[in-house]
Amino acid sequence: MSFWTRKRDRSFFANTGSLVICGLLAGVVVAAASFPAVAMSGLAAKAGSRGFAELPTELEHQSAPQVTRIFASDGKTQIAVMYDEFRSDVPLKDISKNMQNAIVAAEDHQFYEHNGVDLKGVARAFVNNKNGGAKQGASTLTMQAVRMMLAYSAKTPQEAIDATKDTPERKLSEMKYALQLEKELTKQQILERYLNMAPFGNGAYGVYAGSQVYFGKKPKDLTVAEAALLAGMVKAPTSFDPTTPSGYPQALDRRNYIIDNMVDLKYISPEEGTKAKAAKLGRTTNRPGNGCVSVAKNNWGFFCDYFYRWWLSQKEFGETTYDRERQLKSGGYRVVTSLDVDAQAAARKEITRRINDTNRNALLLAGIEPGTGRVRTLAANRKFKLDNPEHPKNRLNSNPELAAKGIRGTYPYTTNPIITGGGDIVGYQAGSVFKMLTMVAALENGFGLDHQITSGSTYKSGYIIDPSSDAACPGTHFYCPSNASKDEQGTFNMWTGFGKSVNTYFVPLQEQVGAEKVVDVAKRFGVQFRAKSDADMANNPDAAHQWGAFTLGVSASTPLDIANAYATLAGDGMYCKPTPIQRITSADGTKVKAGQPECTRATSKDVARKALDAARCPVGDHAQLGNCGGATEPDAHPAVGHPIFGKTGTTDADKTAALVVGTQSLVIAGYLVNPDWAGHYDRMSHGIVNPAVYETMADFMEGKPQEEFKKPGE
């Protein structure tokens, strides 16, 4: 909605007599108006010896706070609304005539006759108030509209107070603005702006919000009785609130008073008035939820929160996070996000089939689109909700030290970004999914997919670690990794080594390439290194060079990080920054560029295609360029029924289990973790996380055409 604000500050009032003010006012309004000079002189005298002619008159367009609506990728399914004031403007043609008539009957009977100021009313109010009568205001609808405009345009709290305080100076200023406004706008335009700004109580601002909150309908459908109730509330929304015991009788009396006025003004017939007064007055409201804790479906909450955090990081919407939040909650944007409701429903369904929301362990799924970075799904076995501190439902923290202090865990309720990271969530060790990064670094540095290494069940590396570590070779300070099974021995290449996830192939491969080069690939592929200890290693080339266990996934990551790293392969080596946005439109219909795909080349097209070919082996698909020789999750490919690639991941003592599965359309990563305690004793089962991931992919890909991955050189 547009309105006007002062183009210049109030200029210093020149010294003039009160009679000059009266003359100016009288000259602007109809000459035939009966003007009580004594009363107006008194009003001007109260305002001080300032010249009316020196008051500012020009107003410029601004926007009142508007609701921002958040939609799924289909542009139709509303996820959430965000607002400081629940308001959404509508044109006058979409506001019932009943409402237009009711507000005139309630506030300004002479609205269609005066030029912005009702001089008789002003004089009458002044004399009445001066003589101790019941306080009268005499503000026209136009003057009231000006007052709201000035309040909304205030840059400081004091300006807001000055715009609404009851002083003769403010009244005179309002009058002159109103006179000018009437010259520039039609009565219909003024009425439209008034109805879209007026407060109706219970968090409703503007007639659209009032209609929704009190009646659950659009303004064009308001009846006489409903319109009269809303019109009556503008004067004092709290006093005339029908939902409170004290406000109900007052709201009823005022509604009926306005209906009588509508009859007197011949807007409705006496019979219509009688019928309207007999209508039952409701006592409830339909106040809409606000923000991510009020999403239409609870499992959309984690995605909504990801969007919210993303918005607060975007400088396009303001210099500070405060400015960006105000822009989000008052800018009236229409945000079409990247959330795919079908993918989200599938993810939540598959999670719920395998683990309940009260389990202390969390099954986390993130899906992202290759080539765009658009986040399509974020799901977990958690309710996106704040636990009530007065009546908490969450179980005690699984960390015994925290539980002993009475600190509760994040299950079943949490609003922490456990899927995407942020805040105090740095991520989780994900295990062998990181081996893909080593393979990419090797391919970039001239190694072929057929590069062979003869591996034993253990490997004595040249990486130096603490000799007291369980990972050190006995009696030495050298890192000595072993395989998950003693059967994993022999000569392997990248297809077979990756397919069977052979630790003693990938640690020496990393040594041959240089661990710092693998870390560099990780950075280019979007691994965030949120934990300070990880960041310190990653950002120090000497330390990174000695990071022997990096290829085995000891650095904290999130499902979204890994889904996007693997999506970089499907995107032919183009890394795309994750985004929750499909498109954003401002209140005036302008398209906003923020959130559109930001892609950079992370590796060459041929390297990406070669690595992806080997990555088909772990998930039961066949390689086009070589032979797999085994798979750590052979059921994935038959379940999905499309060409896929991916990798399993397991950490020491099975503290984390992970699987990533990708197609050309979507990459999904799933982690089974304990978000509250990294040192837990549970053994995470691939029997839970793996089918949740590949069955979600199967649901998403159902009915879609087969799409084979491209070979290098094509």
C-alpha positions in Angstrom: 0.0 0.0 0.0 1.3 3.5 -0.8 0.9 6.5 1.3 2.6 9.9 1.8 5.2 11.2 4.2 6.6 14.6 4.7 8.9 15.8 1.9 10.5 18.2 4.2 10.6 18.7 8.0 8.2 21.2 9.5 9.6 24.6 8.8 10.0 27.2 11.5 6.6 28.9 11.9 6.8 32.6 11.2 5.2 34.9 13.7 1.6 35.7 12.6 -1.6 36.5 14.3 -4.3 33.9 14.9 -6.7 35.7 12.7 -4.4 35.1 9.7 -4.6 31.3 10.3 -8.4 31.6 10.5 -8.5 33.5 7.2 -6.3 31.0 5.4 -8.4 28.1 6.6 -11.6 29.9 5.6 -10.2 30.7 2.2 -9.3 27.1 1.4 -12.6 25.6 2.5 -16.0 26.4 1.0 -16.6 30.1 1.3 -20.2 29.5 2.4 -19.1 27.6 5.5 -20.1 29.2 8.7 -16.8 29.7 10.4 -16.7 30.6 14.1 -13.7 32.8 14.1 -13.4 33.0 17.9 -13.1 29.3 18.2 -10.6 28.9 15.5 -8.6 31.9 16.8 -8.5 30.1 20.1 -7.3 26.9 18.5 -4.6 28.8 16.6 -3.5 30.6 19.8 -3.2 27.3 21.6 -0.9 26.1 18.8 1.4 29.1 19.3 2.1 32.1 17.1 3.0 30.1 14.0 1.8 30.8 10.5 -0.5 28.2 9.0 0.9 29.1 5.6 4.3 27.9 6.7 3.1 24.4 7.5 4.3 21.7 5.0 1.7 20.2 2.6 3.5 17.9 0.2 3.6 14.2 0.9 5.6 11.5 -0.9 4.8 7.8 -1.5 5.9 5.3 1.1 4.7 1.8 2.0 2.9 0.6 5.2 4.0 -2.7 6.8 2.7 -5.6 4.8 2.6 -9.4 5.4 5.2 -11.4 3.6 3.9 -14.8 2.3 6.1 -17.8 1.9 5.1 -20.5 -0.7 6.5 -23.9 -1.8 8.0 -24.3 -5.2 4.6 -24.8 -6.9 3.8 -21.1 -6.1 0.5 -22.2 -4.6 1.1 -24.0 -1.4 1.5 -21.5 1.4 4.1 -22.5 4.0 4.0 -19.5 6.3 3.4 -15.8 6.7 5.7 -13.4 8.4 4.7 -10.0 9.7 5.2 -7.3 12.3 1.6 -6.1 11.6 -0.8 -8.5 10.0 -1.8 -6.4 6.9 -2.4 -7.1 3.3 -3.7 -4.3 1.0 -6.7 -4.7 -1.2 -8.1 -2.3 -3.8 -11.4 -0.5 -3.0 -13.2 -2.6 -5.6 -12.5 -5.7 -3.5 -13.9 -4.1 -0.4 -17.7 -4.4 0.1 -19.8 -1.3 -0.2 -21.1 -2.2 3.2 -17.6 -1.7 4.7 -17.1 1.6 2.8 -20.5 2.9 4.0 -20.0 1.7 7.6 -16.7 3.5 8.1 -18.2 6.8 6.8 -21.2 6.2 9.1 -18.8 5.6 12.0 -16.2 8.3 11.5 -17.2 11.0 9.1 -20.7 11.7 7.9 -19.6 14.6 5.8 -16.7 12.7 4.1 -18.1 13.1 0.6 -18.9 16.9 1.1 -15.9 18.4 2.8 -12.4 19.2 1.4 -10.5 17.4 4.0 -11.4 19.5 7.0 -14.8 19.8 8.6 -14.6 23.3 9.9 -18.0 23.2 11.6 -17.0 20.1 13.4 -13.6 21.5 14.4 -15.2 24.6 15.9 -17.9 22.6 17.6 -15.4 20.3 19.2 -13.2 23.2 20.3 -16.0 25.0 22.0 -17.3 21.8 23.6 -13.9 20.8 24.9 -13.1 24.3 26.1 -16.3 24.4 28.0 -15.7 21.0 29.7 -18.0 18.9 27.6 -17.4 15.2 26.6 -14.2 15.3 24.6 -14.7 15.5 20.8 -12.1 15.1 18.1 -13.7 16.3 14.9 -11.0 14.6 12.8 -12.3 13.7 9.3 -11.4 10.4 7.6 -8.8 12.3 5.6 -7.2 13.8 8.7 -7.2 10.4 10.4 -5.5 8.9 7.3 -2.9 11.7 7.4 -2.2 10.9 11.1 -1.7 7.2 10.3 0.6 8.0 7.4 2.8 10.3 9.5 3.0 7.7 12.2 4.1 5.0 9.8 6.6 7.3 8.2 8.2 8.2 11.5 12.0 7.6 11.6 12.2 7.8 15.4 9.9 7.0 18.4 9.6 10.7 19.1 8.4 11.3 15.5 5.8 8.6 16.0 4.6 10.3 19.2 4.5 13.7 17.6 2.4 12.4 14.8 -0.4 11.2 17.1 -0.2 13.3 20.3 -3.3 15.4 21.0 -2.1 19.0 20.6 -3.4 22.0 18.7 -0.2 22.1 16.7 -0.6 18.6 15.5 -4.2 19.2 14.6 -3.3 22.3 12.5 -0.6 20.3 10.7 -3.0 17.5 10.1 -5.6 19.9 8.6 -3.2 21.3 6.1 -1.9 17.9 5.0 -5.5 16.8 4.7 -6.5 19.8 2.5 -3.6 19.1 0.2 -4.3 15.3 0.1 -7.9 16.1 -1.0 -6.5 18.0 -4.0 -4.3 15.1 -5.1 -6.5 12.1 -4.5 -10.1 11.2 -5.1 -12.4 10.4 -2.2 -12.3 6.7 -3.3 -8.5 6.7 -3.2 -8.4 8.3 0.3 -11.0 5.8 1.5 -9.0 2.9 0.1 -5.9 4.0 1.9 -7.7 4.6 5.1 -9.3 1.1 5.1 -6.0 -0.5 4.4 -4.2 1.3 7.3 -6.9 1.3 10.0 -6.3 -0.9 13.1 -8.9 -3.4 14.0 -7.4 -5.0 17.1 -6.2 -8.5 17.8 -3.2 -8.0 15.6 -5.3 -7.0 12.5 -4.3 -4.0 10.5 -6.2 -3.0 7.5 -9.6 -4.3 6.3 -8.2 -7.5 4.8 -6.7 -8.5 8.1 -9.8 -7.5 10.0 -12.0 -9.5 7.8 -9.8 -12.6 8.1 -9.3 -12.3 11.9 -12.9 -11.8 12.9 -14.8 -13.5 10.1 -12.4 -15.7 8.1 -13.5 -14.1 4.9 -12.5 -11.6 2.2 -13.4 -7.9 2.6 -15.6 -8.0 -0.5 -17.9 -10.5 1.3 -18.6 -8.5 4.5 -22.2 -8.1 5.5 -23.7 -5.0 7.0 -23.4 -6.3 10.5 -19.8 -7.4 10.0 -18.8 -4.2 8.4 -20.4 -2.1 11.2 -18.6 -4.1 13.8 -15.2 -3.5 12.1 -15.9 0.1 11.6 -16.8 0.5 15.2 -13.5 -0.9 16.4 -11.3 1.6 14.7 -12.0 4.3 17.3 -10.8 2.1 20.2 -9.8 -1.5 19.2 -9.2 -2.6 22.7 -12.3 -1.1 24.3 -14.6 -2.4 21.5 -13.0 -5.9 21.3 -15.9 -8.4 21.1 -13.7 -11.2 22.2 -13.2 -9.8 25.8 -15.9 -9.8 28.5 -15.7 -6.0 29.0 -15.4 -5.3 25.3 -18.3 -7.4 24.0 -21.2 -5.3 25.2 -19.5 -2.1 24.1 -18.7 -3.6 20.7 -22.3 -4.6 20.3 -23.7 -1.2 21.3 -21.3 0.6 18.9 -22.1 -1.8 16.1 -25.8 -1.1 16.4 -25.1 2.6 16.7 -23.3 2.6 13.4 -26.0 0.5 11.8 -28.5 3.2 12.9 -26.2 5.8 11.3 -26.2 3.8 8.1 -30.0 3.9 8.1 -30.0 7.6 8.8 -27.6 8.3 5.9 -29.8 6.1 3.7 -27.0 3.6 3.0 -29.4 0.8 4.0 -33.1 0.6 4.6 -34.7 0.4 8.0 -35.5 -3.2 7.4 -31.9 -4.0 6.5 -30.8 -2.2 9.7 -33.2 -4.2 11.9 -31.9 -7.5 10.3 -28.3 -6.4 10.8 -28.8 -5.5 14.4 -30.3 -9.0 15.0 -27.2 -10.7 13.7 -25.3 -12.6 16.3 -22.0 -11.1 17.3 -19.1 -13.5 17.4 -16.7 -13.7 20.3 -13.7 -15.5 18.7 -11.0 -14.7 16.2 -9.0 -16.4 13.5 -5.7 -14.8 14.2 -3.1 -16.3 11.8 0.2 -17.8 12.9 3.3 -15.8 12.5 6.7 -17.2 11.5 8.2 -20.7 11.2 6.7 -22.1 14.4 3.3 -21.5 12.8 3.9 -23.3 9.4 1.0 -24.9 7.7 2.6 -28.4 8.3 5.0 -28.8 11.2 7.5 -30.8 9.1 8.0 -27.8 6.9 9.4 -25.9 9.9 13.0 -26.8 9.4 12.9 -25.6 5.8 11.1 -22.4 6.9 13.8 -21.8 9.5 16.5 -22.4 6.9 14.9 -19.8 4.7 14.6 -17.4 7.6 18.3 -17.7 8.5 19.2 -17.3 4.8 17.2 -14.1 4.5 18.9 -12.6 7.6 22.3 -13.3 5.9 21.4 -11.4 2.7 22.8 -7.8 2.5 20.3 -7.0 -0.3 17.6 -6.7 2.4 19.5 -4.3 4.7 22.8 -3.5 6.3 22.1 -5.3 9.6 20.2 -8.4 10.6 17.7 -6.2 12.3 17.0 -4.2 9.1 16.7 -7.5 7.1 14.2 -8.9 9.6 12.1 -5.7 9.5 12.2 -5.9 5.7 11.0 -9.5 5.7 8.2 -8.9 8.2 6.9 -5.6 6.7 7.9 -5.6 3.1 4.9 -7.5 1.7 7.1 -9.9 -0.4 5.8 -12.9 -2.2 8.5 -15.6 -1.7 8.3 -18.8 -3.8 10.8 -21.1 -2.1 12.5 -24.1 -3.5 10.7 -26.6 -1.2 9.2 -29.4 -3.2 6.1 -30.5 -1.3 6.2 -34.0 -2.8 9.9 -34.6 -2.0 9.3 -33.2 1.5 6.2 -35.5 2.1 8.2 -38.5 0.9 11.1 -37.7 3.2 8.9 -37.2 6.2 7.0 -40.4 5.4 10.1 -42.5 5.1 11.6 -41.1 8.3 8.4 -41.7 10.3 8.3 -45.3 9.0 11.7 -46.0 10.6 12.1 -43.9 13.8 9.7 -41.9 16.0 10.0 -38.3 17.0 10.7 -39.1 20.6 13.9 -41.1 19.8 17.0 -39.4 21.1 18.7 -40.2 17.9 17.9 -38.0 14.9 17.4 -39.2 11.3 18.2 -36.1 9.2 17.5 -35.9 5.4 18.5 -33.0 3.1 17.8 -32.9 -0.7 19.2 -30.5 -3.2 18.9 -30.0 -6.9 22.1 -30.3 -9.0 23.0 -27.3 -11.2 21.0 -24.8 -9.2 21.7 -25.4 -5.5 17.9 -25.2 -4.8 17.1 -27.0 -1.5 14.2 -29.3 -2.2 13.7 -31.0 1.2 14.8 -30.8 4.8 13.2 -33.4 7.1 13.9 -35.0 10.5 12.2 -37.1 13.2 11.6 -34.0 15.3 8.8 -31.5 15.8 9.7 -28.0 14.9 8.6 -26.4 18.1 9.9 -24.6 21.1 9.6 -26.7 24.3 7.5 -25.0 26.9 10.0 -24.2 29.7 7.1 -24.1 32.3 5.8 -27.5 31.3 8.6 -29.1 29.3 7.9 -32.2 27.2 11.5 -32.8 26.0 13.4 -35.7 27.6 16.5 -35.1 29.6 19.6 -34.6 27.6 21.3 -37.8 26.5 24.6 -36.4 27.7 24.8 -37.6 31.3 26.6 -34.5 32.5 24.0 -32.2 31.1 21.2 -34.5 32.2 22.5 -34.4 35.8 22.1 -30.6 35.6 18.5 -31.0 34.5 19.2 -29.8 31.0 16.9 -31.2 28.4 17.6 -32.6 25.0 16.3 -31.7 21.6 13.7 -34.4 21.3 10.9 -34.4 20.4 10.8 -30.6 20.1 13.5 -28.4 18.7 14.0 -25.3 16.5 17.8 -25.9 16.2 19.1 -26.1 12.6 20.1 -29.7 13.1 19.9 -30.5 9.4 21.6 -27.5 7.9 23.9 -26.3 10.7 24.1 -22.9 12.2 24.0 -21.4 15.7 25.7 -23.9 17.9 25.1 -26.8 15.4 28.5 -27.4 13.7 27.6 -30.7 12.2 28.5 -34.3 12.6 31.3 -36.7 11.6 29.9 -38.5 8.5 32.6 -41.1 7.7 33.4 -42.4 4.3 31.2 -40.0 2.3 34.3 -37.8 2.4 36.3 -40.3 0.3 34.7 -38.8 -2.8 36.6 -35.6 -2.2 39.9 -37.6 -2.2 38.9 -39.2 -5.4 38.3 -35.8 -7.1 41.6 -34.5 -5.8 43.4 -37.5 -7.3 41.7 -37.2 -10.6 42.5 -33.5 -10.7 46.2 -34.4 -10.1 46.6 -36.9 -13.0 45.6 -40.1 -11.3 43.2 -42.3 -13.3 40.1 -44.2 -12.1 42.1 -47.4 -12.7 44.9 -46.2 -10.3 45.8 -49.3 -8.3 46.9 -49.7 -4.7 47.5 -53.0 -2.9 45.8 -52.7 0.5 46.0 -54.8 3.6 43.6 -54.9 6.5 45.6 -52.0 8.1 47.9 -49.4 6.7 50.9 -47.7 8.3 50.8 -44.1 7.0 53.3 -41.3 7.2 50.9 -39.1 9.1 52.1 -38.2 12.5 49.5 -38.3 15.4 49.6 -38.6 19.2 51.2 -42.0 20.0 48.6 -42.5 22.7 45.8 -42.5 20.2 44.0 -45.7 19.4 44.6 -44.9 15.7 48.3 -44.9 16.1 50.3 -47.9 14.9 51.4 -49.8 18.1 54.5 -48.3 19.6 54.7 -45.4 17.0 53.3 -41.9 16.4 52.1 -42.8 12.9 48.5 -42.9 11.9 47.5 -46.6 11.3 43.9 -46.9 9.9 42.2 -50.2 9.4 39.3 -51.4 7.3 35.8 -52.2 8.6 36.4 -55.8 7.7 39.6 -57.9 7.5 38.3 -59.3 4.2 38.9 -55.9 2.6 42.4 -56.7 1.4 43.9 -56.9 -2.1 44.5 -54.6 -5.0 41.9 -52.0 -5.6 41.3 -49.1 -8.0 38.9 -46.2 -7.6 35.8 -48.1 -8.7 36.4 -51.1 -6.5 38.0 -49.1 -3.6 35.1 -46.7 -3.5 32.5 -49.3 -4.1 33.7 -51.3 -1.1 34.8 -48.2 0.9 38.3 -49.5 1.5 40.0 -47.3 4.1 43.4 -48.7 3.3 43.0 -47.6 -0.3 41.9 -44.1 0.3 44.3 -43.1 3.1 47.4 -43.9 0.9 45.6 -42.3 -2.1 45.3 -39.2 0.0 48.9 -39.4 1.0 49.9 -39.6 -2.7 47.8 -36.6 -3.7 48.4 -34.5 -0.6 45.8 -34.1 2.1 45.8 -30.3 1.8 44.6 -30.8 -1.8 41.7 -32.9 -0.7 40.8 -30.3 1.9 40.9 -27.7 -0.9 38.4 -29.8 -2.9 36.2 -30.0 0.2 36.1 -26.2 0.3 35.3 -25.9 -3.3 32.6 -28.4 -3.0 30.9 -26.5 -0.1 32.0 -28.2 3.1 31.7 -25.5 5.7 34.2 -26.4 8.5 31.9 -24.8 11.2 33.8 -26.4 14.1 36.7 -24.2 15.1 39.1 -27.1 15.4 38.2 -28.2 11.8 38.5 -24.7 10.5 41.9 -24.3 12.1 43.1 -27.5 10.4 41.5 -26.6 7.0 42.9 -23.1 6.9 46.5 -24.1 7.8 48.2 -25.8 4.8 50.8 -27.4 7.0 48.2 -28.8 9.4 46.0 -29.9 6.5 48.9 -31.7 5.0 49.0 -33.9 8.1 45.3 -34.4 8.3 45.5 -38.2 7.7 42.0 -39.1 8.8 40.3 -36.4 6.7 39.4 -38.8 3.9 37.6 -40.9 6.4 35.2 -38.1 7.3 36.3 -36.9 10.7 35.5 -33.3 10.0 32.0 -32.2 11.1 29.5 -31.7 8.3 25.7 -31.6 7.8 23.5 -33.6 5.4 23.0 -30.4 3.4 26.7 -29.9 3.0 27.2 -33.5 1.7 24.1 -33.5 -0.5 25.5 -30.4 -2.2 29.0 -31.7 -2.5 27.7 -34.7 -4.3 25.3 -32.5 -6.3 28.5 -30.8 -7.6 29.3 -34.0 -9.4 25.9 -34.3 -11.0 26.2 -30.6 -11.9 29.2 -31.4 -14.1 31.6 -29.9 -11.6 29.6 -26.7 -11.0 29.2 -25.9 -7.3 26.0 -24.0 -6.6 25.6 -22.2 -3.3 22.5 -23.7 -1.5 19.5 -21.5 -1.8 15.9 -21.8 -0.5 14.6 -19.6 -3.2 12.7 -20.1 -6.5 11.8 -16.4 -6.9 11.0 -13.4 -4.8 8.6 -10.6 -5.8 8.3 -7.3 -3.9 5.0 -5.8 -2.9 4.9 -3.6 -6.1 5.5 -6.7 -8.4 9.2 -6.1 -8.9 11.3 -9.3 -9.2 14.1 -9.5 -6.6 17.4 -11.1 -7.7 18.4 -12.4 -4.3 18.5 -16.2 -4.0 19.0 -17.1 -7.6 21.5 -19.8 -8.4 25.1 -18.8 -7.7 27.3 -21.4 -9.4 31.1 -21.6 -9.8 33.3 -24.2 -11.4 34.6 -26.4 -8.6 36.2 -29.0 -10.8 36.4 -29.8 -14.5 33.5 -31.5 -16.3 35.5 -34.6 -17.1 36.7 -35.0 -13.5 33.2 -34.7 -12.2 31.9 -37.3 -14.7 34.7 -39.7 -13.8 34.2 -39.4 -10.1 30.5 -39.8 -10.5 31.1 -43.0 -12.5 33.0 -44.5 -9.6 30.4 -43.2 -7.2 27.7 -45.5 -8.9 29.5 -48.5 -7.4 28.7 -48.1 -3.7 24.9 -47.9 -4.3 24.5 -50.9 -6.5 24.5 -49.3 -9.9 26.9 -50.2 -12.7 29.8 -48.0 -13.8 30.0 -47.1 -17.5 33.8 -46.8 -17.6 34.9 -49.7 -15.4 33.8 -52.5 -13.1 32.5 -52.0 -9.6 33.2 -55.3 -8.0 31.0 -54.7 -5.0 28.7 -52.3 -3.2 28.2 -51.1 0.4 24.5 -50.5 -0.2 23.4 -52.8 -3.1 19.7 -52.3 -2.5 19.6 -48.6 -3.4 19.7 -48.9 -7.2 17.0 -51.6 -7.5 14.7 -49.5 -5.2 15.1 -46.3 -7.1 15.0 -47.8 -10.5 17.0 -45.0 -12.1 20.7 -44.4 -12.7 22.1 -43.3 -9.3 25.4 -42.6 -7.6 26.3 -42.1 -3.9 28.1 -43.4 -0.9 27.7 -44.8 2.6 29.5 -43.4 5.6 30.2 -44.8 9.0 32.3 -43.4 11.8 34.2 -45.1 14.5 32.0 -47.2 16.8 29.1 -46.5 14.5 28.4 -43.2 16.2 27.1 -41.9 12.9 25.6 -43.7 9.9 25.2 -41.8 6.6 24.1 -42.4 3.0 24.0 -40.1 0.0 22.1 -41.0 -3.2 21.9 -38.8 -6.3 20.3 -38.6 -9.7 20.5 -35.9 -12.3 17.4 -34.3 -10.7 18.0 -34.6 -6.9 20.7 -35.5 -4.4 19.6 -36.7 -1.0 21.9 -37.1 2.0 20.8 -38.7 5.2 22.5 -38.9 8.6 21.6 -40.9 11.7 23.1 -39.0 14.6 22.7 -37.9 18.2 22.5 -34.0 18.0 22.9 -33.6 21.7 25.9 -35.7 22.5 28.7 -36.6 20.0 30.2 -39.0 22.6 27.1 -41.2 22.9 27.3 -45.0 23.1 24.5 -45.9 20.6 25.5 -47.8 17.4 23.7 -46.1 14.5 22.1 -48.5 12.1 22.4 -48.3 8.3 19.2 -50.3 8.3 17.4 -47.1 9.4 19.1 -44.4 7.5 19.8 -46.1 4.2 16.3 -47.2 3.2 15.0 -43.8 4.4 17.3 -42.1 1.9 16.8 -44.4 -1.1 13.1 -44.9 -0.6 12.6 -41.1 -0.5 14.5 -40.9 -3.8 12.4 -43.7 -5.2 9.2 -41.8 -4.3 10.6 -38.6 -5.8 11.7 -40.3 -9.1 8.6 -42.3 -9.6 7.2 -41.6 -13.0 10.1 -39.5 -14.2 12.0 -40.5 -17.4 15.2 -42.5 -17.2 18.3 -40.2 -17.5 21.7 -41.7 -18.0 24.8 -39.9 -16.7 27.1 -38.5 -19.3 30.6 -39.9 -19.9 33.8 -37.8 -20.0 34.2 -36.1 -23.4 30.5 -36.2 -24.3 
